[in-house]
Amino acid sequence: MEVEQTALPGIGLRHDFTTRKGQRVGVISHRTGRRDLVIYDKEDPDAVCHMVKLNDEEADALAELLGAPRIVARLNQLHQQVEGLVSVQLPIPADSPYADRPMGDARVRTRTSASIVAIVRAGQVFASPGPGFVFSVGDVVVVVGSEDSTSEVAGILANG
């Protein structure tokens, strides 16, 4: 599926795609942080027929509802396709040496060959976080790799 991104000068960004049934759906991300979920008119693809304005909390809730099950489904598919692949969920405890530090500081991939594929924070899923993503106490880190490598990641996050 192709997602188009369009800059909206003075407003923010618009991302949209067309469903299999031909309905165009988009999200307008305002510079202020507000998100608008928009449904376009089938007869006039530039006209919005429905719009739902979402504050940060509402956008997070919608992202969780739509995103978290998809991540789990994708991981389950990977497990079925690749023998020996496991995924684990590891908390960031209060005494972790990586609490309040960027993920890149832990050098998980380099040290273990396992991959951090998502972070769950207060019910919000951050898929494919970059090395600048800052861990917080209570985050749940979703790690994919072998049993040995994911165990090593658990040790790194707990002890350094």
N, C-alpha and C positions, 0 to 999 in steps of 0.2 A: 504494500500500500504506500502510495506517495503522499507525503505531507508537505504542503507548500508553506513557505515562510515569506511574509511580506512586511517590510518596514512601514510603519504608519507614523510619518513625521509629526513630532509633537505629542504623540499619543503613546506609542510603544510598538509592539509586534503582534501580527496576526498569524496564526497557524491554522490551516484548514486542510480538509481532505474530503473525498467523495466516497460515500458508502457503496457497497455492491448494488444497492437498489437505486442508486443515483441521487441520494440526498447529500447535499453539501453541508458539512458541520465545521465550525471553527471555534477557536479560542482567541480572544483579544486580550493580550497581557499589557495592561496600562503601566506607564512609568510609575504611577502611584502605588502599584502592587495589586490593584483591583483586577479581577479577571471577569470577562464576559463570555459566557457560553452562547454561541449563536447558531441558529439554523437558518439556512438561506432558502429563499423561494425557488422552487423547482423551475418555474417559468422564467424568472429573472435572477440569474446566479449572483448578481451584485446587490440584490435587495434582501434584507434580513426580515424574515417573517416571525421569528421568535428569538427573544434574548433573555437570558437569565444573568443578572449581575451577582457576582459572588465576592464576598469579602475573603480575607486570608483563611479564616477558619473553615468557611464553607468550601473554598477551593481545595483545601487540604483534605477535607472529608470526602469530597468527590474523587480526588486523586487516589485516596486510599481504597475507596470502593471499586474503582476501575483498575488500579494498578497492582495492588497486592495479590489478588487472585491470579493475575496474568504471570507475575514473577514466579509464583509457586508452581503454576502449570508448566512454565518453561523449564524450571529446574527438574520437575518430575519427568518431563520428556527427555532431558539430558541424561538423567539417571538410567532410564530405560535403554538409551542408545549407547552409553559408554560404561562398560564394566569397570567397577572399581571407583567410580566417581560418587562422592558423597557431598551433601551440603549440611552445614551445621549453623546453628544460631548461637552466637556468643555474646554475652552481655559485656558492657564496659563497666566494671565495678568502680566504686568510689576510690579505691586505692590503686587503680590501674595507672602505670606510668604514662599512658597515652591519653588519659582523660584531659580534655581541654587542649589537645595538641592535634596538629594536622595528621591525617591518615598516612601521608607519605613518610612521616618520621618513623613509623613502625617498619617500613620496608618489607611488608608481608610477602609480596610476590617474589622479591629478590631472595629473601631468606628461606622461603618454604616452597615455592612454586604453586601455592594455593592462591586463589583470587577472591577478593572481596567484591561481591556482586551487588550488594545492597546494604543500606543501613535503615533500620526502623527506629524512628524517634517519635515518641508520644503518638503512635498510631499512624504517622506519616512515613511513607516509603520513599527513600532516596535511592533510585536505581543507578547503578554504575557510577558511584561517587568518584571524583577525581582525587589526586593526592593532596589537594588543598582543603578537602573536607575535614572539618574539625570535629573530633569525637567529643561527645558529652557523656557524663555519667548517666547510666541507664539506657544508652543506645544499645540496640541489638544488632550485631554485625552478622550478616549472612555471608558465609564463606563456602566456596566450592573448591574441591580438590580431592586428593586421596585421603584415606583415613589418617595416615601418618602426617601428611602436611596440614590437614585441618587441626589435628591435635597440637602440632607445633604452633599454629596461629593462636590457639587458646592459651598456650603458655606465654607467648609474646604479649598478648593483650593483658594478661593477668600479672606477669612478672617482668616484662621488658626484654 
